[in-house]
Amino acid sequence: MRKKTDVFPVAVTVYFLPVQNRVPLKFGHETVHSVVCARVSMRVANANGKTAEGWGETPLSVSWVWPSTTLTYDSRLEALREFTIQLTRAWLDCEASGHPLEIGHAFLEEALPRELQRFNATRGQTDQVPWLAALVCCSAFDIALHDAFGNLNAVPIYETYNSTFMHRDLESYLSPAEGSQVSFTNKYPADFFQPRRHRLPAWHLVGGKDLILEEELTGNEPKDGYPILLKDWIERDGLRCLKIKLCGNDAFWDYRRILEVGRVSVENGVSWLTADFNCTVTDPNYVTAILDRLLWEEPRLYGMLLYIEQPFPYDLHDPRIDVHGVSARKPLLMDESAHDWEAVRLGRELGWTGVALKTCKTQTGAILSLCWAKAHGMSLMVQDLTNPMLAQIPHLSLAAHAGTMMGVETNSMQFYPEASRPEAAVHPGLYQRRGGEVDLSSIEGSGFGYRAAEISRELPKAAAAEGEISPAALYR
């Protein structure tokens, strides 16, 4: 039975926005100097012919979604752009209607695998777009759908994940872990949210190329008024939480990096650290050896480590790595591996104790993973994809409702602070960190609360546009 709030997509437009880094960011084996963001406008309609527009945006973070030592960066980026354009038509061909979580779930289960298979069929065996990359390309559309639904119904989107707006409870989407006492019957996402927080502790990313000590300065650093050294970032932004990027294949370098960052942290009043091993570790003993040494030699730094993030490869199935030894020492959070709630379920079996949620894997997927993880007592964080511009707002909103271990990672202000000037004019607290926090109080109104009409962002020429608002479209 239809609800009067139900919607379906009727028009989609895609834009690509290039963004240049002020300083390089190391992702695994690659160093990133720029990114292209996919921005999507989606118009939805209801059965009465009323329409509304929504917006979604995601960085097409090539090195993160599609690591490769054989394919060029540009060839992978071009493939992601092409696949994003292909999805424009696919979203209009999707016949689902209702709440955006229901439409988004149908698209993820049926349309996206089909579209990816069709796209990869035209490519060589060594040039296949991976599923994580497909999710990132899809996410801007999915986020725009959620925003449009809220705008059409004149309600903030996080107030719609309940029985008033949704047709089915979570039992229709999620299955409990075998042997657990968890039930999703008559449960909705809203049952797993906390009241929205208006201020969140902000995690600063210490990248592999970031400068820590004064003797590392060469004189070639950008002279743009933004900090260069870690201690200057800590002082300016009042930082209390630092995420340390490690390489995962050089234990000497990784341990030394933790000590360097840790000592600067202690000297400057930082409270919490976390370590990200960049998915390059294949033996849990690599991580446990570093942790055990740190506990013995630097117990204060060991105590400051709040959790460990994704040391192991993306694919949990091959090989299946038992990680209980790591999670016995520190909470161990899935990131790149957590494609969906089913991956989270497998991760829990293998010993992972938490999930790092990302809106770039779709708002729909993030909400479902959040619910499954919280129902099973797993810890949550919300991690950044260095989200600038509009991408920052759903990212921070997810953290504000999720009930994370400690705030949210947010680092676009480190790597491209000038990219978000038009958005920052409306939402200053989202694009700068003060007192170690981001301030979400400017987010208000329907959908994601972008206040898009107030943002003076000049968009490039559309890369793709599909659909029209016709009588036939409105009464399909």
Protein Blocks (a to p, Z undefined) as FASTA:
>chain_A
ZZfkbccdfbdcddddddddfbdcdehjbccfbdcddddddddddfkopacddddddddd
fklmmgcfkbcfklmmmmmmmmmmmmmmmmmmpmbecjfklmmmmmmmmmmmmmmmmmmm
mpcfklcccfklmmmmmmmmmmmmmmmmmmmnopafklmmcfklpmbdfklmpccdehia
bdfehiafklmpccddfbdcddddddfkbcfbfklpgolaccehpafbfmlmmmmnopab
dcdddehlamklmmmmmmmmmmmmmmnopabdcddehhpafbfklmmmmmmmmmmmmmml
mmmmmbdchkbcfblmlccddfklmmmmpccddfklmmbfmlmmmmmmnopabdcddfkl
ojklmmmmmmmmmmnopacddddehighjllmmmmmmmmmnopablcadfklmmmmmlmm
mmmmmmmmlmcceehiacfklggcehjonommlpccdddddfbdeddddfklmmZZ
